[in-house]
Amino acid sequence: MVHRHWFEIFVGGHLPPHRLDWLGTGAGVQLYQAWLLTAVEVGMHVLTENVVRGPAATSLQVSSPLWAQRLNSPWLAQLKRLSESAS
């Protein structure tokens, strides 16, 4: 479930520990998200790319930077929890 909507999720690419990308379909849109992970001296640099297509995309206000932030926030929080518990 993404923001109270059900999506069917497919992992498109997985190259641990450097890249993960996935595609989700549902709620009148297709979501694509790529995660590029690069180790740096004091942790990990995380770069994300978000693409949304479909007729409902405009209703999601995907042109707003806040939309991407809302999409990424739960993922980043979980990534942080997992990395800290592994240390």
C-alpha distances in whole Angstrom, upper triangle without the diagonal:
4,6,6,5,5,6,9,10,13,15,18,20,21,24,24,25,25,22,18,17,14,13,10,11,10,10,14,13,14,12,15,15,18,19,23,24,27,29,32,34,33,29,27,26,23,22,19,19,17,17,16,18,18,19,16,17,19,18,15,18,18,21,21,21,19,16,16,17,14,11,14,14,12,13,16,16,15,18,20,20,20,23,25,25,26,29
4,6,5,6,7,10,10,14,15,18,20,20,23,24,24,24,21,17,16,13,12,9,11,10,10,13,12,12,10,13,13,16,17,21,22,26,28,30,33,31,27,25,24,20,20,17,16,14,14,13,15,16,17,14,14,16,15,12,15,14,18,17,17,15,12,12,13,10,8,11,12,10,11,14,15,14,17,19,19,20,22,24,25,26,29
4,6,8,10,13,14,17,19,21,23,24,27,27,27,26,23,20,19,16,15,13,13,12,10,13,13,14,12,15,15,18,19,23,24,27,29,31,34,32,28,26,25,22,21,18,18,15,16,14,16,17,17,14,14,15,13,10,13,13,17,16,16,13,11,12,12,9,8,11,11,10,12,15,15,16,18,20,20,22,24,25,26,28,30
4,7,10,13,15,18,20,23,25,26,29,29,29,29,26,23,21,18,17,14,14,11,10,13,14,15,14,17,18,21,22,26,27,31,33,34,37,35,32,29,29,25,25,21,21,18,19,16,18,18,18,15,15,17,14,12,16,16,20,19,19,17,14,16,16,12,12,15,15,13,15,18,18,18,21,23,23,24,26,28,28,30,32
4,6,10,12,16,18,20,23,24,28,28,29,28,25,22,19,16,14,11,10,7,6,10,11,12,12,15,16,20,21,25,27,31,33,35,38,36,33,30,29,25,24,21,20,17,17,14,15,15,15,12,13,16,13,12,15,15,19,19,20,18,14,16,17,14,12,15,16,15,16,19,20,19,22,24,24,25,28,29,29,31,34
4,7,9,13,16,18,21,22,26,27,27,27,24,21,18,15,13,9,9,6,7,11,11,12,12,15,16,19,21,25,27,30,33,35,38,36,33,30,29,26,25,21,21,18,17,15,16,15,16,14,15,18,16,14,18,18,21,22,22,21,17,18,19,16,14,17,18,16,16,20,21,20,22,25,24,24,27,29,29,30,33
4,6,10,13,15,18,19,23,24,25,25,21,18,15,11,9,6,5,5,7,10,9,9,9,12,13,16,19,22,24,28,31,33,36,35,31,28,27,24,23,19,18,15,15,13,14,14,15,14,14,17,17,15,18,17,20,21,22,20,17,17,19,16,13,16,18,16,16,19,20,19,21,24,24,24,26,29,29,29,32
4,7,10,13,16,17,21,22,24,24,20,17,14,10,8,5,5,7,10,12,11,10,10,12,14,16,18,22,24,28,30,33,36,35,32,29,28,24,23,20,19,16,16,14,15,15,17,16,16,20,20,18,21,19,23,24,24,23,20,19,21,19,16,18,20,18,17,21,22,20,21,25,25,24,26,29,29,29,32
4,7,9,12,14,17,19,20,20,17,13,10,7,6,4,7,9,12,14,12,10,9,10,11,13,15,18,20,24,27,30,33,32,28,25,25,21,20,17,16,14,14,14,15,16,19,18,17,21,21,18,21,19,22,23,23,22,19,18,20,18,14,16,18,16,15,18,20,18,18,22,22,21,23,26,26,26,29
4,6,9,11,15,17,18,18,15,11,9,6,5,6,9,12,15,16,14,11,10,10,11,12,14,17,19,23,26,29,32,32,28,25,24,21,20,17,16,15,15,15,16,17,20,20,19,23,23,21,23,21,24,25,24,24,21,19,21,20,17,17,20,18,16,19,21,19,19,23,23,22,23,27,27,26,29
4,6,7,11,13,15,14,11,8,6,4,6,9,12,15,18,19,17,13,12,10,10,10,12,14,16,20,22,26,29,29,25,22,21,18,17,15,15,14,15,16,17,19,23,22,21,25,25,23,25,22,24,25,24,24,21,19,21,20,17,16,19,18,15,18,20,18,17,21,22,19,21,24,24,23,26
4,7,10,13,15,14,10,8,5,5,7,10,13,16,20,20,17,13,12,9,9,9,11,13,16,19,22,25,29,29,25,22,21,18,17,14,14,14,14,15,16,19,23,22,21,24,26,23,25,21,24,25,24,25,22,19,22,22,18,18,21,20,17,19,22,20,19,22,24,22,23,26,27,25,28
4,7,10,12,10,7,5,5,7,10,13,16,20,23,23,20,16,14,11,10,9,10,11,13,16,19,22,26,26,23,19,19,16,15,14,13,15,15,18,19,22,26,25,23,27,28,25,27,23,25,26,25,26,23,20,22,23,19,18,21,20,17,18,21,19,18,21,23,20,21,24,25,23,26
4,6,8,8,6,5,7,9,12,15,19,22,25,26,23,19,17,14,12,10,10,10,11,14,17,20,23,24,20,17,17,15,15,14,15,16,18,20,22,25,29,28,26,29,30,27,28,25,27,28,26,27,24,21,22,23,20,18,20,20,16,17,20,18,15,19,20,17,18,21,22,20,22
4,6,6,5,6,9,12,16,19,22,25,28,29,26,22,20,16,14,11,10,10,10,12,14,18,21,22,19,16,16,14,15,15,16,18,20,23,25,28,31,31,29,32,33,30,31,27,29,29,27,28,26,23,24,25,22,19,22,21,17,18,21,19,16,19,21,18,17,21,21,19,21
3,5,6,8,11,14,18,20,24,27,30,31,28,24,21,18,16,13,11,10,9,11,12,16,19,19,16,13,14,13,15,15,17,20,22,25,27,30,33,33,30,33,34,31,32,28,30,30,28,28,27,23,24,25,22,19,21,20,16,16,19,17,14,16,18,15,14,18,18,15,17
4,6,8,12,15,19,21,25,28,31,32,28,25,22,19,16,13,10,9,7,8,9,13,16,16,13,10,12,11,13,14,17,19,22,25,28,31,34,33,31,33,34,31,31,28,30,29,27,27,26,22,22,24,21,18,20,19,15,15,17,15,12,14,16,13,12,15,16,14,15
4,7,11,14,18,21,24,27,30,30,27,24,20,17,14,11,8,6,5,6,9,12,16,16,13,10,10,10,10,12,14,17,20,23,25,29,32,31,29,31,33,29,29,26,27,27,24,25,24,21,21,23,20,17,19,19,16,15,18,17,13,16,18,16,14,18,19,17,18
4,7,10,14,17,21,24,26,27,23,20,17,13,11,7,6,5,6,9,12,15,19,19,16,12,12,10,10,10,11,14,16,19,22,25,29,28,25,28,29,26,27,23,24,25,22,23,22,18,19,21,18,15,18,18,14,14,17,16,13,16,18,16,15,19,20,19,20
4,7,11,13,17,20,23,24,20,17,14,11,8,6,5,7,8,12,15,18,21,21,18,14,14,11,11,10,11,12,14,17,20,23,26,25,23,26,27,24,25,21,23,24,21,22,20,17,18,19,15,13,16,16,12,13,16,15,12,16,18,16,16,19,20,19,21
4,7,10,14,17,20,20,17,13,11,7,6,4,6,9,11,15,18,21,24,24,21,17,16,13,12,9,9,10,11,14,16,19,22,22,19,23,24,21,22,19,21,21,20,21,18,15,17,18,14,13,16,16,13,14,17,16,15,18,20,18,19,22,23,22,25
4,7,10,13,16,17,14,11,8,6,6,7,9,12,15,18,21,24,28,27,24,20,19,16,14,11,11,10,11,12,14,16,20,19,17,21,22,19,21,17,20,21,20,20,17,15,17,17,13,13,16,15,13,15,18,16,16,19,21,19,20,24,24,24,26
4,7,10,13,14,10,7,5,4,7,9,12,15,18,22,25,27,31,30,27,23,22,18,17,13,12,10,9,10,11,13,17,16,15,18,19,17,19,16,19,20,20,20,17,15,18,17,13,14,18,17,15,18,20,19,19,22,24,22,24,27,28,27,30
4,7,10,11,8,6,5,6,9,12,14,18,21,24,27,30,33,32,29,25,24,20,19,15,14,11,10,10,11,12,15,14,13,17,17,15,17,15,18,20,20,19,16,15,17,16,12,14,17,16,15,18,20,19,19,23,24,23,25,28,28,28,31
4,7,8,6,4,6,9,12,15,18,21,24,28,31,33,37,36,32,29,28,24,22,18,17,14,12,10,10,10,12,12,12,15,16,14,17,15,19,20,21,21,17,17,19,18,15,17,20,19,18,21,23,22,23,26,27,26,28,31,32,32,35
4,5,6,7,8,12,14,18,21,24,27,30,33,36,39,38,34,31,30,26,24,21,19,16,14,11,11,10,11,10,11,14,14,13,16,15,19,20,21,20,17,17,20,17,15,18,20,19,19,22,24,23,24,27,28,28,30,32,33,33,36
4,6,8,10,14,16,20,22,26,29,32,35,37,40,39,36,33,31,27,26,22,20,16,15,11,11,9,10,7,9,12,11,10,14,14,17,19,20,19,15,17,19,17,15,18,20,19,20,23,24,24,26,28,29,29,32,34,34,35,38
4,7,10,14,17,20,23,27,29,33,36,38,41,40,37,34,32,28,26,22,20,16,14,10,9,6,6,5,8,10,10,10,13,13,16,18,20,20,16,17,20,18,16,20,22,22,22,25,27,27,28,31,32,32,34,36,37,38,40
4,6,10,13,17,20,23,26,29,33,35,38,37,34,31,28,25,22,19,16,13,10,7,5,4,7,6,6,10,10,9,12,11,14,16,18,18,14,15,18,16,14,17,20,20,20,22,24,24,25,28,29,29,31,34,34,35,38
4,7,10,14,17,20,23,27,30,32,36,35,32,28,26,22,20,16,14,11,8,6,5,6,10,9,8,12,13,12,14,12,15,17,18,18,15,14,18,17,14,16,19,19,18,21,23,23,23,26,28,27,29,32,33,33,35
4,7,10,13,17,20,23,26,28,32,31,28,24,22,19,17,13,11,7,6,5,7,9,12,11,9,13,14,11,13,11,14,15,15,16,12,11,14,14,10,12,16,16,15,17,20,20,20,23,24,24,25,28,29,30,32
4,7,10,13,17,20,23,26,29,29,25,22,20,16,14,10,8,6,5,6,9,12,15,15,12,16,17,14,16,12,15,16,16,17,14,12,15,15,11,12,16,16,14,16,19,19,18,22,23,23,24,27,28,28,30
4,7,10,13,17,20,22,26,25,22,18,16,12,10,7,6,5,6,9,12,15,18,17,15,17,19,16,16,13,15,16,15,15,13,10,12,13,10,9,13,14,11,13,16,16,15,18,20,20,20,23,25,24,27
4,7,10,13,17,19,23,22,19,16,14,10,8,5,5,7,9,12,15,18,22,21,18,21,22,19,20,16,17,18,16,18,16,12,14,15,12,11,14,15,12,13,16,16,14,17,20,19,19,22,24,23,25
4,6,10,13,16,19,19,16,12,10,7,6,5,7,9,12,15,18,22,25,24,21,23,25,21,21,18,19,20,17,18,16,13,14,15,12,10,13,14,10,10,14,14,11,14,17,16,15,19,20,20,21
4,7,10,13,16,17,14,10,8,6,5,6,9,12,15,18,21,25,28,27,24,26,28,24,24,21,22,22,19,20,19,15,16,18,16,13,16,16,13,12,16,16,13,15,18,17,15,19,21,19,21
4,7,10,13,13,10,7,6,5,7,9,12,15,18,21,25,28,31,30,27,29,30,27,27,23,24,24,21,22,21,17,17,19,17,14,16,16,13,12,15,14,11,13,16,14,12,16,18,16,17
4,6,10,11,9,6,5,7,8,12,14,18,21,24,28,31,34,33,30,32,33,30,29,26,27,26,23,24,24,20,20,22,20,17,18,19,16,14,17,17,13,14,17,16,13,16,19,17,17
4,7,8,6,4,6,9,12,15,18,21,25,28,31,35,38,36,33,35,36,33,32,29,30,29,25,26,26,23,22,24,23,19,20,21,18,15,17,17,14,14,17,15,12,14,17,15,14
4,6,5,5,6,10,13,16,19,23,26,30,33,36,39,38,35,36,37,34,33,30,30,29,25,26,27,24,22,25,24,20,21,22,19,17,19,19,16,15,18,17,14,15,18,17,15
4,6,8,10,13,16,20,23,26,30,33,36,40,43,41,38,39,40,37,36,33,33,32,28,29,30,26,25,27,27,23,23,24,22,19,20,21,18,16,19,19,15,16,19,17,15
4,7,9,13,16,19,23,26,29,32,36,39,42,40,37,38,39,35,34,32,32,30,26,27,28,25,23,25,25,21,21,22,20,17,17,18,15,13,16,16,13,13,16,15,13
4,7,10,13,16,20,23,26,29,33,36,39,37,34,36,36,32,32,29,30,28,25,25,26,22,21,23,22,18,18,19,17,13,14,15,12,10,13,13,9,10,14,13,11
4,6,10,13,16,19,23,26,29,33,35,34,31,33,33,30,29,26,27,26,22,23,23,20,18,20,19,16,16,17,14,11,13,14,10,10,13,13,9,12,15,14,13
4,7,10,14,17,20,23,27,30,33,32,28,30,31,27,27,24,24,23,19,20,21,17,16,19,18,14,15,17,14,11,14,15,12,12,15,15,13,15,18,17,17
4,7,10,13,17,20,23,27,29,28,25,27,27,24,23,20,21,20,17,17,18,14,13,16,14,11,12,14,11,9,12,13,10,11,14,14,13,15,18,17,18
4,7,10,14,17,20,24,27,25,22,24,25,22,21,18,18,18,15,16,16,12,12,15,13,10,13,15,12,11,14,15,13,14,18,17,16,19,21,21,22
4,7,10,13,17,20,23,22,19,20,22,18,18,15,15,15,13,14,13,9,10,13,10,8,11,13,11,10,14,15,13,15,18,18,17,20,22,22,23
4,7,10,14,17,20,19,16,18,20,17,16,12,13,14,12,14,12,9,11,13,11,10,13,15,13,13,17,18,16,18,21,21,21,24,26,26,27
4,7,10,14,16,15,12,14,16,13,13,9,11,12,11,12,10,7,10,12,9,9,13,14,13,14,17,18,17,20,22,22,23,25,27,27,29
4,7,10,13,13,10,12,14,12,12,9,10,12,12,14,11,9,13,14,11,12,16,17,16,18,21,21,21,23,26,25,26,29,31,31,32
4,7,10,9,6,9,11,9,10,7,10,12,13,14,11,10,14,14,11,14,17,18,17,19,22,22,22,25,27,27,28,31,32,33,35
4,7,8,6,9,11,11,12,9,12,15,16,17,14,14,18,17,15,17,21,21,21,23,26,26,26,29,31,30,32,34,36,36,38
4,6,5,8,10,11,12,11,13,16,18,19,16,16,20,19,17,20,23,23,23,25,28,28,28,31,33,33,34,37,38,38,41
4,6,7,8,10,12,12,14,17,19,20,16,18,21,20,19,22,24,25,25,28,30,30,31,34,35,35,37,39,40,41,43
4,6,5,7,9,10,13,15,17,17,14,16,19,17,16,19,22,22,23,25,27,27,29,31,32,33,35,37,38,39,41
4,5,5,7,6,9,11,14,14,11,12,16,15,14,17,19,20,21,23,25,26,26,29,30,31,32,35,36,37,39
4,5,5,6,8,10,13,14,11,14,16,16,15,19,21,22,23,25,27,28,29,31,32,33,35,37,38,39,41
4,5,8,10,11,14,14,11,14,16,15,15,18,20,21,22,24,26,27,28,30,32,33,34,36,38,39,41
4,5,8,9,11,11,8,10,13,11,11,15,16,17,19,20,22,23,25,26,28,29,31,32,34,35,37
4,5,6,9,9,7,10,12,11,12,15,17,19,20,21,23,24,25,27,29,30,31,33,35,36,38
4,5,8,8,6,7,10,11,10,13,15,17,18,19,21,23,23,25,27,28,29,31,33,34,35
4,7,9,8,9,12,13,13,15,17,20,20,21,23,25,25,26,29,30,31,32,35,36,37
4,5,6,7,9,10,12,13,15,18,19,19,21,23,24,25,27,29,29,31,33,34,35
4,5,6,6,9,10,11,12,16,16,16,18,21,21,21,24,26,26,27,30,31,32
4,6,5,6,9,10,10,13,15,15,16,19,20,20,22,24,25,26,28,30,31
4,5,5,6,9,10,12,14,14,16,18,19,20,22,24,25,26,28,30,31
4,5,5,6,8,11,11,12,14,16,16,18,20,21,22,24,26,27,28
4,5,5,6,9,10,10,12,14,15,15,18,20,20,21,24,25,26
4,6,5,8,10,10,11,14,15,16,18,19,21,22,24,25,27
4,6,7,8,9,11,13,14,15,17,18,20,21,23,24,26
4,6,5,6,9,10,10,12,14,15,16,18,20,21,23
4,5,5,6,9,10,11,12,14,15,16,18,20,21
4,6,5,6,9,10,11,12,14,15,17,18,20
4,5,5,6,9,10,11,12,14,15,17,19
4,5,5,6,9,10,10,12,14,15,17
4,5,5,6,9,10,11,12,14,16
4,5,5,6,9,10,11,12,14
4,6,5,6,9,10,11,13
4,5,5,6,9,10,11
4,6,5,6,9,10
4,6,5,6,9
4,6,5,7
4,5,5
4,6
4
